[in-house]
């Protein structure tokens, strides 16, 4: 019996000492979690879209708790309501948040352009782009196979006439489609009435015209007509600075290609001349 106790007792003592050391170490080396983190994470919508600039909602929640300079209004999908909830939890100013929606910078549907090849591969924009830059004559335009629509968590994108179109009433501005599009022709714009350049072609005017009847030809007429200096032609394609744009419509009315449209209530149309 003594032999058994002699073997067991040291083992028990060592076990107790190890357990005590582990308890002490866990206390000394414990990483304290901000008590606000679960509440902050609960406020966020869980889209994990990255529109805030962080690695998903968890990354944004952690940044909000660890850095007081992180704005509470970066969640585009959550909008003003999420910003308000975050401000209450963190005790900071909610700030203003401008709702945004996705916009496709291309007007080349099947009535404006044609295919250059009969593509019979995988129904994917990324795959089609590997074959001569896509099936369409315009190498800068919408590839029309719906990678953006497949990636959209809100089913806010449809492909009609070979061109992706945004359903603004459904779009939450997460920006997933922006990252998905292999031709990078989708951007996030303010969800309000604005003028819009429906073209991304950077070729010279003659080449653009051969590829698409509604492509920007880089003539700079719009640039000259804009009284606010809000529109610039760079790389043979026009772009509008919506911060400077006054909505006068002079650029759209004077565009010879008709590629500057008015985006109102999610519908692209040419401005009505009075």
BELCOR-V581451 format. One record per residue. RES is the residue in one small letter. PHI is phi in whole degrees, -180 to 180 (NA if undefined). PSI is psi as a letter, one per 20 degrees, with the letter a starting at -180 (* if undefined). BURIAL is # if it has 9 or more other ideal C-beta (glycine too) atoms within 8 Angstrom, else .. Layout:
res=RES phi=PHI psi=PSI burial=BURIAL
res=RES phi=PHI psi=PSI burial=BURIAL
This chain:
res=x phi=NA psi=g burial=.
res=x phi=-61 psi=h burial=.
res=x phi=-65 psi=h burial=.
res=x phi=-67 psi=g burial=.
res=x phi=-63 psi=h burial=.
res=x phi=-61 psi=h burial=.
res=x phi=-83 psi=h burial=.
res=x phi=-77 psi=g burial=.
res=x phi=-57 psi=g burial=.
res=x phi=-60 psi=h burial=.
res=x phi=-65 psi=g burial=.
res=x phi=-64 psi=g burial=.
res=x phi=-62 psi=g burial=.
res=x phi=-62 psi=g burial=.
res=x phi=-61 psi=g burial=.
res=x phi=-65 psi=g burial=.
res=x phi=-64 psi=g burial=.
res=x phi=-64 psi=g burial=.
res=x phi=-63 psi=g burial=.
res=x phi=-65 psi=g burial=.
res=x phi=-66 psi=h burial=.
res=x phi=-66 psi=h burial=.
res=x phi=-63 psi=g burial=.
res=x phi=-64 psi=g burial=.
res=x phi=-64 psi=h burial=.
res=x phi=-65 psi=h burial=.
res=x phi=-74 psi=g burial=.
res=x phi=-74 psi=h burial=.
res=x phi=-102 psi=j burial=.
res=x phi=-66 psi=p burial=.
res=x phi=-94 psi=o burial=.
res=x phi=-74 psi=p burial=.
res=x phi=-94 psi=p burial=.
res=x phi=-60 psi=p burial=.
res=x phi=-61 psi=h burial=.
res=x phi=-81 psi=i burial=#
res=x phi=-56 psi=g burial=#
res=x phi=-60 psi=h burial=.
res=x phi=-69 psi=g burial=#
res=x phi=-65 psi=g burial=#
res=x phi=-62 psi=h burial=#
res=x phi=-67 psi=h burial=.
res=x phi=-71 psi=h burial=#
res=x phi=-78 psi=q burial=#
res=x phi=-74 psi=i burial=.
res=x phi=83 psi=j burial=.
res=x phi=-71 psi=h burial=#
res=x phi=50 psi=l burial=.
res=x phi=-87 psi=h burial=#
res=x phi=84 psi=j burial=#
res=x phi=-64 psi=h burial=#
res=x phi=-77 psi=i burial=.
res=x phi=98 psi=j burial=.
res=x phi=-117 psi=r burial=#
res=x phi=-78 psi=m burial=.
res=x phi=78 psi=a burial=#
res=x phi=-66 psi=h burial=#
res=x phi=-64 psi=g burial=#
res=x phi=-65 psi=g burial=#
res=x phi=-68 psi=g burial=#
res=x phi=-62 psi=g burial=#
res=x phi=-65 psi=g burial=#
res=x phi=-65 psi=h burial=#
res=x phi=-63 psi=h burial=#
res=x phi=-79 psi=h burial=#
res=x phi=-90 psi=h burial=.
res=x phi=-128 psi=o burial=.
res=x phi=-67 psi=i burial=.
res=x phi=-84 psi=i burial=.
res=x phi=-71 psi=o burial=#
res=x phi=-63 psi=q burial=.
res=x phi=-90 psi=j burial=#
res=x phi=-115 psi=k burial=#
res=x phi=-91 psi=i burial=#
res=x phi=-83 psi=n burial=#
res=x phi=-66 psi=g burial=#
res=x phi=-61 psi=h burial=#
res=x phi=-75 psi=h burial=#
res=x phi=66 psi=b burial=#
res=x phi=-66 psi=h burial=.
res=x phi=-65 psi=g burial=.
res=x phi=-66 psi=g burial=#
res=x phi=-60 psi=h burial=#
res=x phi=-66 psi=g burial=#
res=x phi=-64 psi=g burial=#
res=x phi=-64 psi=h burial=#
res=x phi=-64 psi=h burial=#
res=x phi=-69 psi=g burial=.
res=x phi=-70 psi=g burial=#
res=x phi=-91 psi=i burial=#
res=x phi=71 psi=k burial=.
res=x phi=-125 psi=r burial=.
res=x phi=-75 psi=p burial=.
res=x phi=-68 psi=h burial=#
res=x phi=72 psi=r burial=#
res=x phi=-91 psi=q burial=.
res=x phi=-131 psi=p burial=#
res=x phi=-101 psi=o burial=.
res=x phi=-58 psi=q burial=#
res=x phi=-130 psi=q burial=#
res=x phi=-135 psi=r burial=#
res=x phi=-80 psi=q burial=#
res=x phi=-139 psi=p burial=#
res=x phi=-97 psi=o burial=#
res=x phi=-84 psi=m burial=#
res=x phi=-162 psi=p burial=#
res=x phi=-120 psi=j burial=#
res=x phi=-84 psi=m burial=#
res=x phi=-80 psi=a burial=#
res=x phi=-69 psi=i burial=.
res=x phi=-88 psi=i burial=.
res=x phi=-110 psi=h burial=#
res=x phi=-147 psi=r burial=#
res=x phi=-128 psi=r burial=.
res=x phi=-86 psi=q burial=.
res=x phi=-97 psi=i burial=.
res=x phi=-139 psi=q burial=.
res=x phi=-94 psi=n burial=.
res=x phi=-76 psi=p burial=#
res=x phi=-128 psi=k burial=.
res=x phi=-92 psi=b burial=.
res=x phi=-63 psi=p burial=.
res=x phi=-76 psi=m burial=.
res=x phi=-149 psi=p burial=.
res=x phi=-61 psi=g burial=#
res=x phi=-63 psi=h burial=.
res=x phi=-72 psi=g burial=#
res=x phi=-64 psi=h burial=#
res=x phi=-65 psi=h burial=#
res=x phi=-73 psi=i burial=.
res=x phi=-103 psi=n burial=#
res=x phi=55 psi=k burial=.
res=x phi=76 psi=j burial=.
res=x phi=115 psi=r burial=#
res=x phi=-82 psi=h burial=#
res=x phi=-81 psi=q burial=#
res=x phi=-63 psi=h burial=#
res=x phi=-90 psi=o burial=#
res=x phi=-78 psi=i burial=.
res=x phi=-104 psi=i burial=#
res=x phi=-87 psi=a burial=#
res=x phi=-66 psi=p burial=#
res=x phi=-80 psi=i burial=#
res=x phi=72 psi=j burial=#
res=x phi=-107 psi=j burial=#
res=x phi=81 psi=k burial=#
res=x phi=-60 psi=h burial=#
res=x phi=-66 psi=g burial=#
res=x phi=-65 psi=h burial=#
res=x phi=-68 psi=h burial=.
res=x phi=-83 psi=h burial=#
res=x phi=-67 psi=p burial=#
res=x phi=-74 psi=i burial=#
res=x phi=-108 psi=j burial=.
res=x phi=53 psi=l burial=.
res=x phi=-97 psi=j burial=#
res=x phi=-128 psi=p burial=#
res=x phi=-125 psi=q burial=.
res=x phi=-112 psi=o burial=#
res=x phi=-132 psi=p burial=.
res=x phi=64 psi=k burial=.
res=x phi=79 psi=j burial=#
res=x phi=-133 psi=p burial=#
res=x phi=-70 psi=p burial=#
res=x phi=-131 psi=q burial=#
res=x phi=-95 psi=p burial=#
res=x phi=-93 psi=n burial=#
res=x phi=-61 psi=h burial=#
res=x phi=-68 psi=h burial=.
res=x phi=-98 psi=h burial=.
res=x phi=-69 psi=p burial=#
res=x phi=-106 psi=j burial=#
res=x phi=71 psi=k burial=#
res=x phi=-73 psi=h burial=#
res=x phi=85 psi=j burial=#
res=x phi=-63 psi=h burial=#
res=x phi=-65 psi=h burial=#
res=x phi=-60 psi=g burial=#
res=x phi=-77 psi=h burial=.
res=x phi=-79 psi=h burial=#
res=x phi=-63 psi=o burial=#
res=x phi=-69 psi=h burial=#
res=x phi=-93 psi=i burial=#
res=x phi=54 psi=l burial=.
res=x phi=-106 psi=j burial=#
res=x phi=-110 psi=p burial=#
res=x phi=-138 psi=r burial=.
res=x phi=-98 psi=p burial=#
res=x phi=-129 psi=q burial=#
res=x phi=-57 psi=p burial=#
res=x phi=-82 psi=m burial=#
res=x phi=-149 psi=r burial=.
res=x phi=-59 psi=p burial=.
res=x phi=-160 psi=r burial=#
res=x phi=-90 psi=q burial=#
res=x phi=-147 psi=p burial=#
res=x phi=-90 psi=o burial=#
res=x phi=-91 psi=l burial=#
res=x phi=-163 psi=q burial=#
res=x phi=-131 psi=j burial=#
res=x phi=-71 psi=p burial=#
res=x phi=-103 psi=j burial=.
res=x phi=-74 psi=r burial=#
res=x phi=-69 psi=r burial=.
res=x phi=-50 psi=g burial=#
res=x phi=-62 psi=g burial=.
res=x phi=-69 psi=h burial=.
res=x phi=-64 psi=g burial=#
res=x phi=-63 psi=h burial=#
res=x phi=-69 psi=h burial=.
res=x phi=-86 psi=h burial=#
res=x phi=-154 psi=p burial=#
res=x phi=-76 psi=i burial=.
res=x phi=-118 psi=k burial=#
res=x phi=-83 psi=q burial=#
res=x phi=-68 psi=p burial=#
res=x phi=-99 psi=j burial=#
res=x phi=66 psi=k burial=#
res=x phi=-77 psi=i burial=#
res=x phi=71 psi=j burial=.
res=x phi=-64 psi=g burial=#
res=x phi=-62 psi=h burial=#
res=x phi=-62 psi=h burial=#
res=x phi=-73 psi=h burial=.
res=x phi=-80 psi=h burial=#
res=x phi=-70 psi=o burial=#
res=x phi=-75 psi=i burial=.
res=x phi=-101 psi=i burial=.
res=x phi=65 psi=k burial=.
res=x phi=-89 psi=i burial=#
res=x phi=-121 psi=p burial=#
res=x phi=-131 psi=q burial=.
res=x phi=-110 psi=o burial=#
res=x phi=-133 psi=p burial=.
res=x phi=64 psi=k burial=.
res=x phi=69 psi=j burial=#
res=x phi=-140 psi=q burial=#
res=x phi=-81 psi=q burial=#
res=x phi=-145 psi=q burial=#
res=x phi=-113 psi=p burial=#
res=x phi=-87 psi=o burial=#
res=x phi=-69 psi=i burial=#
res=x phi=-74 psi=h burial=.
res=x phi=-98 psi=h burial=.
res=x phi=-62 psi=p burial=#
res=x phi=-99 psi=i burial=.
res=x phi=77 psi=k burial=.
res=x phi=-73 psi=h burial=.
res=x phi=83 psi=j burial=#
res=x phi=-61 psi=h burial=#
res=x phi=-66 psi=g burial=#
res=x phi=-68 psi=g burial=#
res=x phi=-67 psi=h burial=#
res=x phi=-94 psi=i burial=#
res=x phi=-69 psi=o burial=#
res=x phi=-69 psi=h burial=.
res=x phi=-88 psi=i burial=#
res=x phi=69 psi=k burial=.
res=x phi=-98 psi=j burial=#
res=x phi=-102 psi=o burial=#
res=x phi=-118 psi=r burial=#
res=x phi=-100 psi=p burial=#
res=x phi=-99 psi=o burial=#
res=x phi=-131 psi=p burial=.
res=x phi=56 psi=k burial=.
res=x phi=79 psi=j burial=#
res=x phi=-121 psi=p burial=.
res=x phi=-87 psi=p burial=.
res=x phi=-154 psi=q burial=.
res=x phi=-77 psi=q burial=.
res=x phi=-65 psi=q burial=#
res=x phi=-86 psi=p burial=.
res=x phi=-81 psi=p burial=.
res=x phi=-84 psi=* burial=.
